[in-house]
Amino acid sequence: MTKISDLPINLVEEILYRVPVKNMREVRLTCKEWDTLSKSRSFSKMHIDKISAVRKGESMMIVMLDYNLYLTKVVLMDNEDPIIECKGKLNKQIKISQAFYCDGLLLCVLEDDATKAIVWNPYWGQTRSIEFRYSHRPKGWDRFCYALGYEDKGSCRSYKFLRFIDQYDDASKGQFSCYEIYDFDSSLWKTLDITPQYWRILCNQLGVSLKGNTYWPASQRNTEDDYLNDHIICFDFTSESFGPLLRLPFDAGYHDYVTLSCVREEKLAVLLTHDEAGPCEFDIWITTKIEAEKVLWSKFLRVETKTGFLALVNSRGYFIDEEKKVAMGFVETLSRTFNIVGEAGYLKKLELAEGLSGNIAYGRAKACSYVESLVQIKQPAAGGKRKRQSDLEKQTI
């Protein structure tokens, strides 16, 4: 009887080539030969090319629901009803309260552990635990903002992790801020000399990664409307500093919601949701040019609806299909409904029930776009304790 170990290497490669990305960790744990083969540059590139060759009209995303992450595919084909398909649950035991995407990596903030975060490449099944210097969550609520980015160093990228808090107490008029960055190369935290005198990023505001840097909706500080997001601001991971406020192409009101998204990792999109009176509306702009001190926008889509938030994309994650001129995302309710909206009243509602588990009462689904990556997460200097901890997390995440 022929054993799989007796097969030619090219045939083994062809077999493993057909394994879904969510099962690659099991492949690597089967034997040393498969682990070595799956980590070879040629095989990895072939596998990534296959799973990244998304058909026209398909989008991959990671959905966070009930502290779990799910790899999900949305298919938009001409003359066919759109579908959403859950490809599988990614995490095993650890509860994840927030997840941020950058360059194929996920920065995962843990629900039950305020002392650390985990950076994770789902393709490799590789993780790195980063312990915080300050782990306190005031009143049980995580008021920190997080971002993962990188500095280009010629042929390689140096990854960094930004964590900051900017808290303002209206009652006491007191202000507290702390900005710190973790360097994967040195394995050290550093406090940044940043005092946000003229700008503000609201507590727990979600940032969007674009070409290694992170952008947030922001407002002017110490003005009458300093809680209204009518600008964006960029953190540059090379200079480890924030740039100037960049004006958005609209004036936001008190009842408006502003959210950023990334378009094919090349452009930014901004969503403005109006909910002050009359039919709810939303507008989406996409950047035509974005630099350190200048940004140009083009109107992409405007939608009016009489059904309120039930027809609007969720402010916690949405996606753009420029060719089909639609926006996709989750509704602003406690449900698993995924909506696709477009011009002339176009609306498709898709249910996320199949393939998902958990208690639906936890809250809204959140999502981020996802592209598999060959990025290797640099590990800390060799040490028994650090290595054992990393190996344990590979098994439990």
N, C-alpha and C positions, 0 to 999 in steps of 0.2 A: 504494500500500500504506500502510495506517495504521500509524504508529509509536506506541509506547507513550507517547512524549512528546507526541503529539497528543491523547491521551485527556483527557476532562474531569477536573478535579482530584478530584471526588468519586468517580469510578471508580478513579483511581489509589489514593486512600485505601482503597477497598474491597479492592483487590488486596493492598496492603501490610498491611492489617488481618489478612489470613489467613496472613501469614508467621510461622513459629514464632519465639519469642523468641531461641533460640540462633542464628538466622540474621540477626538485625537488624543486626549489625555489617556484614555483607556488603551489605545493602541501603543502609546509609548511605555505603558506599564507592563505590557505583555511579555516583552523580552528585550535584552540589550540590543540585539540586531535591529529590531523594529524601531527602538528608541533612537539609535544612531542614524538609521535611514531617514526617519521622519524629520530629523533635525539637520540633515544635509542641506546645503544651500540650493542645490539643483532641484531636489524633491520639493522643498518648501516653496520655492518660486513657482514650480509647476502647479502645486496645490493651491497657492494663493491666486495664481492667474486663473485657475478654473473657477474658484468660488467668487472671485472678483469680477469675472466676466458676466456681470448681471445683464440679463436680457433687457432689451429696450422696454421701458415702462415698468421696470422693477426697482424697488427701493428696499434696502436692508436697514433695520433699526433695532435698537435694544430698548425694550419696554420694561420699566420698573413698576411693579404692582405688588402690594402686600409684602414689601421688603425682599422681593425676589426679582431677578433679571431674566428676561426671556428674549431669545433671538427670534426676530419676527420679520416676515417679508410681506410687502405690499405690491400687488401686481395691478397695473393700469394698462389695459390693452384696448385698442380701437375696436369699437362695435361689440365689446364684451363687458359684462358687469365686473367691476373691480372686486378683488378678493384680498383678504388679509389672512396670512397663514403663520401660525406659531411653529417655529422650527425646534423649539426645545428650551427647557429651563437651564440656565447657565450655572448658577450657584447651587451649592449642596446644603450646607448647614448654617452658614453665617447669614444673619439678617443685615440687609443693606438699606440704609435710610436715604442716601444720596449717591448719585453716580455721575461722573463727569468724563467726557470723551476727549481724547487728544491723540491723533496720529496712530490709531489702532489700539491705544491703551485706555483702560478705564481706571479712574481714581474713585475708589469706593469708600464712603464714610459709613462706619458701622453703627447700627442701631443700639446694640447692647454693650458697646465698649467705647468709651469717650477718650481712651488713652492713645489711640492710633488710627491710622487709615491704611488701606491696602491698595497698591497699584498693581494692575492685573492685565496681562495679555491673554484673552480667552483662547486665541489660536494656539499658543504654545502651552497654555495651562500654567504659565509662569507668574509668580507673584513676588512682591516685595512689601514687607511691613514697614511702616514709617511711624515711629513713636512720637507723639506730640510732646512739646516742652510744657504746654499748659493744657490740661485736659478738662478743666471745669466747664460745665454747661450751666449757665445761670438759670435758675428756676426750671431746670430740666429741658430747656429749649436751646438748641444749637444756633447761636447767633453769628457764627463764623461764616465767612465766604471762602470758597475754595477754588483753586485753579491748577491745572497741570499744563506745563508748556515746555519749550526747549529752546536752547541756544544753538545755532548752527556753527559747527567748528570744522569747516572744510568737508571732509568725507564722513563725518560722524555728527551726531546730535547729542548734546548734553542736556538731560532732562532735569527739570526743577519743579518743585511743588510749592505753590503760594497759599498761605493761609492768613486771613486777617479778620479783625473785628473793628467796627466803627460804631460805637454805641452812644446814643444821645438820649439823655433823660429829660423829657419835657418838664417834669415837675421841679427838679433841682437845677435845671439848665446845665447839668454837668455833662462832660464829654470824655469818653475813654476810647482810645484807638491803639491797636497793636498790629504791625505788619511784619511777618516773618516769612522766610523762604528756606526751603530745604534743597540742598544740592546732592543729586544722586552720586556724583563723582567723589565728593569729599565725605558724604554721609553726615553732614553737619547742618544744623540750623543756624540762621543768621537773622538778627533783627534789622529791618530796613529803616533808614532814617526818612520816614514819610509822615508828613503832617498834612492831612487833606483840608487845607484852609479854604479852598474855593470850589470844591466839588464833593459830592456825596454819592456813595453806592448804598442803596437801601439794604437793610439787614436781610441776609439769606437770599439775596438776588442771584439769579443764575447767570453765569457767564458763558460765553461761547468761544471755543478755540478756533483760531484761523491762522494757519501757517506759523504755528508755534507760539503765537501770542494769544491773549484772552481779552475779549471785549465785554463790557457790561453796559446796560442802560444806566444813566447817571443824571444827576441834577446839580444845579448851582447851589452851593451852600450859603446859608445865612441870607436867604432871600425870602420873600413872602410865600413863594411856591417851591420851597426847597425839597418837597417830597414828590414833585412832579418830574417824571423822567422825560426830558425833552432833548437830551444829549446822549452820546455814548462816550466811553473812555476806554483806552487800551492800556494794558500792562505789558510792557516789553520785557521778555525774559532774558534778553541779552544785556540790556542796560540795567535791568532789575528796577525799573521805575515806571511810573504812570506818565502817559502823554497828556496833551491838553484836552479839554472838553471839545468834542466834535458835534456840531449841531445836527439834530435830526430834521427831516424835511417836513415837520409839522409842529404845531403847538398842542401840547397835551393838556387835558383838563383834569379836574379833581377826580372824576369818575372814569377816567380812561386807564387802559392797561397797555404797557409797552413791553414787548418781548422780542428777543433776538433769536435768530437761527442762522445756520450755515448752509450755503448752497454749493454742493459738490466740493466742499473744502476749498473753494476759490473765491466766494463772495459772501457778504453778509446780507441777511434779510431782516427787516424790522416790521413787526406787526403792531398796529395801533387799533385797539378795540374801543369803540364808543358805546357807553351805556348810560348816558345821562337822561335822555328823554326820547320818546318815539321809538321807531324800529331800531334795533341794535345794528350797528355797522362795524365793519372793520376794513382797514386799508393795509396793503403790504407794499413796501418798497424794497428794491434790491440795489446794492451798490454797483456802480459802473466804474468807480475808481476809489481806492482806499489806500491812504498813505498815513505816515505818522501824524501829520498835521493837516490833512485834507481828506474829505470824503465827498463823493458825488453820488446821488441817488436817482433812480428811475422808478416811477410808479408801475407796479406789477399787477395789482389786482384790487378791486373794490367790490365789496359784497354788502348788501343790505338784507336783513331778514326780519320777519315778524315773529319768529319763534324764540327769540332771546338766545341765551347761551347754548341752548340745545343744538343750534346749528353752527356754532362758532368753534373754531379750533381752540384748543386749550392753551392758556398762557404758559403751561409747563412743558411744552414741546410740540413743535409743528414742523412740517416739511414742505418744500416747494418743488413742483414739477414745472419747469419753465416752458417746456415744449407744449404740454397739455394745458398750461395756464390754470392749474389748480393748487390749492393748499390742503394739507392733510394734517389731522391731529386729533386729540382727545377732547371731548366736551368738558365743560366746566361744571361737572356734576359728579356725584358718587356712582360712577358706572364704568363699564368697560366698552363704551361705544366709541368707535373710531369714525370720524367724519371726513368726507372728501367734498370740498366746496369749490365752486368756480363761478364763472360769469353767468348771467341770465338766469339766476336762481338755481343753478346746478347744485344738487346735494345728494350724496350717497351715504347711507349709514351702515356701518359694518360692525358686527359684534365680535368681541375678543374672547368669548367664553371658551371655545374649544381649545384644549391644550394648556389652559391656565388653571392654577390652583390657588387656594388661599381664601381669606375672608374678604369679601367684596366691600365690607363696611369700613375697611381701613381708610380709604380715600381715593383720590384721583390717580389715574395712571399717568406716568411721566415717560418721556421717550427722548432718545437722542439717535442721530444717524450713526451708522457703524460701517466701517470697512476693515476687513481682516488685514493684519500687518505682520511682517517678519521682524519687527523691532524686538530686540533682546533687552530685557530689563536688567540693567547693571545691578549686581548684587553687592552688599557691603563686603569689606575685607573679611577673609576667611576667619571663622571662629566657631567653636563648637556650639555655643548657645545660640548665636545668630542663625547658624545653618539649620539646627534642629527646629527652631521656631519657623523658619521659612518652609521647611519640608512639611511640617504639620499643617500649615495654612494651605499648601497646595492640595492637601487631601480634603480639607473641610470647606474651602470656599465654593 
